[in-house]
Amino acid sequence: MNMRIQTLLAIVTLTILSCTRQKPVSEPPEEKPSPVIDRTAFAKGADISWSTELNSKGYKFHNAQGHEMELTRLMRQIGMNSIRLRVWVNPDNGWNGEADVINKALIAEKLGMRIMIDFFYSDSWADPSHQIIPHAWADYDLDKMKKAVYSHTEELLSKLKTVGVQVEWVQVGNETTNGMLWPMGELGTIPPPERHEASSNPRNYAELTTSGYEAVKSVYPEAKVIVQLDRGDDAVRFDKVFDWLKEYGGKYDLIGMSFYPKYSPPFSQESPIEWRESTDACLANIKRLNEKYGCKVIVCETGMPCDDPQTAYEMLSYFIKNTKATGVCEGVFYWEPAAEKSNTDYTLGAFENGTPTAALDAFTEN
């Protein structure tokens, strides 16, 4: 063997030995495209509107294996197919404003998730206890207010459509049991305890609701417009509001509801919560509303105490199975599951130390 060949073999041998001594480089796995979600399937989702704000404060989210994940992607991984996002008109800090909502919606869209947009028509929180007119709209009469509702709704939805976001559901108002944009669109359905009197303007409420409806249809003709009330187990408040909408020509496609067993009789501040009675009442109301008003129902919000994941899992499993079995409920959304006492003081979330609790297994398994 001549010297040149021997030298070449030595170089090759040293190269091989050198390579085998080095630790293999771990390449990140190639990200696979999300499977296409069946948009006719039962919606299993969550309102995760706090996600970007929590992330900005340094909170991290992890799956059961301890891998850090963006929250929307984590919801997708545990079996959810839908996301709900709230919209405020001019929020002080920008969260839930136009840019923030578009950002979150784009993340969900890229993951193939179905999207619900929830217009509050307020600069901050709105629910049955308060529906504060946005500061910029404070002096409007009814005609201007209807135009403002239309413009605000149409403008954001148009921007979402322009960037390629598909919107499947739109809420016109948040938990409008007592109306919206008080006092102009107020309803005296269930006056808050601290207020002995409440004005009732069902015609105004119906017209404001219709303005939102028409704005939605101008951008997303196929999107379903939701009117959402609280206390899904209470038939009386639903009949009052939807009878008024019928009387005054208010337009909507779906009846939306919130259902939190903690806030329904039998009331309990202790764990485990007695959830079965109120849950059965909610299920019965879903079927009854469909029969009476001829439209489907969707559960826009639900939640259980975070300190008892097993009871929460049992309730959610029962609720998801049985809402699905009615054939007239389009889906169930958990409200802010990633909220914890440590990051928001909210006690009906379903995470612990940034990781989903067993409560959310109900969405994986059903």
Buried (B, 14 or more C-beta within 10 A) or exposed (E): EEEEEEEEEEEEEEEEEEEEEEEEEEEEEEEEEEEEBEEEEBBBBBBBBBBBBBBEEEBEBBBEEEEEBBBBBBBBBBBBBBBBBBBBBBBEEEBBBBEBBBEBBBBBBBBBBBBBBBBBBBBBBBBBBEBBBBEEBEEBEBEEBBBBBBEBBBEBBEBBEEEEBBBBBBBBBBBBBBBBBBEBBBBBBBBEEEEEEBBBBBBBBBBBBBBBBBBBBEBBEEBBBBBBBBBBBBBEBBBBBBEBBEEBEBBBBBBBBBBBBBBBEEEBEEEBBBBEEBBBBBBEBBBBBBEBBEBBBBBBBBBBBBBBBEBBBBBBBBBBEBBBEBEBBBBBBBBBBBBBEEBBEBBBBBBBEBBBBBBBBBBEEB
